[in-house]
């Protein structure tokens, strides 16, 4: 191992490319850092959308984390199979997913499920279905604090919706949920200012509701970029997700968050079609393609310009291409790890420079059993 970089493996010639490698020791350090930043595992509700694996869920549970957040029914089911105690489905269930949500509740009675809603129609459907099954459903009101993706703006209509949930015998009004993913200032002071402004909308609504005698039990706030800010608030649950594996986009954007990249792509040069051009096997099917170039940080090719990508190919302009040969191995950190993980059926674990096993991306698909 002398002279090897942290990401390099002893036997790359035996590994198919592209492959996604993960490093359990670095994941464990990220879990410890999450806990140290918040100081109380009971206020941690990590999102599993990034990794979708039972093993990483279980690693967090070993450190006392029992509350989790997820985006799909499959992710919720995976959490239940891992015996997670408290599972928040942070995607408003509609259509067949509403029926599937109720199947989760009945199939996994040892886990407590909750979900979010942002409109009277959906809340009514959930209430009606709960009544038909003679159960009470735990519900968070989803708020739009500026991202304009989901949720209801924290105004009089939100006030009416929450008090309606609280007064519905078929529903348990858990609290308020807000994802502030639009706040991505690299300067922590600017990020905090924007985050505090958005959070005030939530606390103002909370005070208005509680002035009527209705309790707002829990606030579930934010994602990874706003985690350091919400972690310092009292009585707020936080939902970091990318923090488990980290990626190059967040790593270069948020210097105040010293998480370790714990997922790396192993890739190879598959062609040198002309002087100054090399091609790697990192196409759309291997790495998230939704961002502008660069889509990956390639160790040893930092000076190369990523100029094209198709289903199987990533084309780079590299002035020193004559120093490389077809088949050369490189390691790369994705700019966006979450959708990259979902492109693989498994990840290979690396310990002390050796491939030690494989973890299934168990919730990669939208359906497991339910």
N, C-alpha and C positions, 0 to 999 in steps of 0.2 A: 504493500500500500504506500510505500515511501514515494513521495513526489506526486501522488495522485490527488486530483481535485476532489472535493466532497461529493460531487455528482457522478464521478467516473466509476465504472464497474470493471471487474477483473476480466470478464469474458464476453465482451461485446460481440465477438464473432459468432456467438451462439444465440444471440437475440435477434428476433425478427424486427425489422424496422418498417414503419414507425411503431414504436411501443411507448407507452406511458409508464414511467417509473415513479414510485413514491418512496419516501424515506421516513419510516416510522419514528425514528429518534427525533427528527426535526418536527414532525407532527406533534409529538409529545411536548416538545419545547414550546410550540405555539399554543397548545392547550394551557400549559402552565402560565404563559404570558397573559392569555385572556383572563385567567383567574386572578392573577396578581394585579391586573389593571382594574378589575372591578371589585376585588376583595371579598366577594360573596357569591358562591356558586348558585345560590337561590335566585340571584338576579340575572343569571345567564340563561338565555333561551337560544342557543346557537341554531342557525339555519343549516339544514343538511343538503340543500340544493347543489352545493359545490361538489361534494364528494360522493354522495348517494351510496355509501358503503356501510355495511354492518360493523366492520372492524373499527372504523373511525368513530362511529357512534359508541361502541363498547369502550374504546379508549377514553372517551369523554365521561362515560358513566363511571369508570374506575376512579375518576377524580371527583365524583359526587354530583356531576351534572345530570339532572333528571328531567329538565324542561327542554323541549325542542320545538323548532319551527320547521315547516316544510311547505313545498309548493304544489305537490301532486298527491293524489290518493295513494299511488305506489310508494312514495316516500313515507307517507303516514303509516302505511301497512308495514313497511320495513322497520320503522321505529317501534311499532307494536310488537313485531316479532323479536325485537331486541329487548322487550320488556321495559321500554321507556314509560315513565309514569304519567307524563303530562305532554300531550302532543297537540300543537296548534297548526291546523291546516290554514295557511295564510294565503289562500286563493279561494275567492268566493265560489262555492260549489253551485254549478248550474247543470241543467239537463240530467244526463245519466249519472254525472258525478255527485249529484245530490243524493240519489238513491245509494250510490256506493259509499258515501260518507256515513249514512245510517247503517249500512252493512258492517262497516268498520266498528261502529259502536257496539253492535250486538255480537260480532265475532271475537272481539278482543276486550272483554269486560275488565281486565286487569289494568288497562290503560285508560286514562281520561282524555277524551277528545274534545277539542273546541274548534271553531272556525270563525271566519269573518263574514260580514255582510255590509252593504252600503246603500241599500234601497228598500223601500217598503214592500215591494212585490216579492223579492227574494226572502225577506224576513217572514212574510206571510206564508210562503211555501214551506219554509223550515218549520214554522210553528204548526202548520196544519199536519205535516208529516210526523212531527214529534207527538202530536195529540193522537194520531192514528195508531202509533206504536206504544203509547202510554209511557213515554220517556220525556225527560227534560234535556234540552240541548243547550250547551254552553256556547255563548255567542259574544264576539267582540265587534264593536262598531268600527269599521274601517274608515279612516279619515284621509282626505287629500290635503296635505299641507304644502303643496307646491309642485309635486312631481307630475300631477295631471295624468296619472296612469290608471289608478283605481281609487276608490274611496269617495266619500262625500265631504264637501267643504265643511269645516267646523263652524257652522252657522246655526240659525234657528231651526232649520230642517234637521240638522244632525241632533240637536237637542230633543226635538220631537221623536226622532227615531229611537234614540237611546232610552228615553223615558217609556216609550212604547214597548221596547224589549223588556225593560225592568218590570213593567206591569203585566207582562204576558205570562200566564202560569205554565206555559210549555217551554219557556226559555229562561236561561240563567244569564243575566247581564254580567259578563266577566269584566268588561272594561273597554278601553279604547286602544286601537292599533293604528300606527302610522309608520309608513316607510318613507324616509327622506333621502332616497337615492339620488335625487337631483343635486344634493349638496356635495360637491367634490373639490372644493377649493384646496389647493396644495398647501397654502399657508394655514396652519392650524388656528391662528387667531381669526382669520376671515371665515374659516369653516365653522368655528365655534359661534361667531356672530350670526351667521346664517342659520345655523342649527338652533340657536337659542330663540331666534325670531320665529322659526317654524314651531318650535316646542311651545312657545307662549300661546299659540292658537289652540293647542291641545289643553294646556292647563287652564286657560280662560273658559273653555267649554266645560271642563271638569268642574270648576268652581260653580258655574251656572247650574249645572245638573245637581250638584250636591247641595246647593242652596235650597232645593225643593225637598230635601230629605232622602234623595235617591243616591245610593253609594256607587262610586266608580272604583271598583276594587283594584284594578290593575291597569297600568300603562305599559304597552309593548311597543318599543320605539327603535327605529333605525335599522341600519345594516352595518357593514364594516367601516366605511369612511367616517360615520358619525359615532362609532362605538366608543372611542376615547372620551367623547363629550358626554354622552348619555351614561357612561359608566360612573361618572362622578355625581350623578343625580340620585337622590334618595327615592326609594319606592318606585323605581322604574326598571322594567326588564329590558334587556338589550339582546339584539339578534345578529351578532356577527356571523358570517358564513365563510367568506373568502379567506378569513384569518387562519383557517385550518391548513390550507395548502398554499395560500398566497400566490401572487403572480407578478409579472414584471410591470404591468400597468400600475397596480397599487404600490408596488415596491418603489417605483421611481416617483410616484405622485405624493406619497404620504411618508415623509421622512420621520414623522413623529410616531410611527407605528413600526417598531423593529421586529416584525414577524419574519420568519424564515421561509424562503421558497422551498416547498417540500414535494413538488411534482415537476418532473423533467421529462421532456421528450427525447428519445433516442432516435436519431435520423441518419441517413446516409446520402452521399452524393450518388445519384443514379445516372447522371450524364453530364458531359461537358460539350455542349453542342457547337460552341465556337469560342474563340479566344475572349477571355473576360467574362464568360457566362458559365455558371454552374447551376445544376438543378438538383434539389433535394426531394425526398419522398414525403413532403409535408403539404399535401393538397388540402382542399376544402374538407375532405373526409377524415383528415387527421388532426386538424386544428381549427379553432373557431375563426371563420373568415369574415365576420361582420364588421371588423374594424379596419381602419386605414392601415397601410403599411407604415412601420413594420408590425407584423402580427405575432412575432416571436423574437426573443433575444437568443441568438445563437452563439454559444461560447466558442471563441476562436475565429468567429466570422463577424465580429462586431462592426468591422469596417465595410462589410458587404452591403449592397443596397438591394432590398427586396423589391422586385419590379413586376412580378407576375405570379398568379396562382390559379390553378385549375383543380379539377377533382383530385388528382393524385400528385400534382407537381407544385413545387415552390421554386421559382426562378430568381436567381440573384445575379447582380452584376458585381464582379470581384476582380480587381485589377491584378491580383496575384494568383489567378486561377491556375497558372502553370506550376505552382508549388503543390497542387492537390491532384489526387487521382480518383477515378471512379471507384466507389466502394468505401471511401473514407467515412469514418463515423464522427458524428458531432452530437452535442447535447444542447438542448434548447429549453428555455422557460417561456411558456405561453404568455402573451399579453393579457389574455382573458381565459382564466383556467376553468370557470364553471361550465360553459358549453363545450370546452375541449374534452373534459372528463366524460361527458355524455356520448362522445363519439367512440368510446372504447367499451368492450364488454368486460374487461378486467384491467387492473393495474398490476405491475410487477413490483414487489417490495424489495428494497435494497438495504442491506445491513452490512456494515463494514466492507463495503465494496463488492459484495456478492449478492446475487439474486437469491432471496431467501424464501420466496413464495409468491402467491398471487391472490389478490382480493377481487372478488366479483363486484362489478358496479350493479348491485342488486336492484336498485330502483331506477335504472337507466331508462327503461320503458315506462309508459304511462300506466301499465297494468302488471301486477304480479299475480295475485289470485283473485282478489276482489275486483 
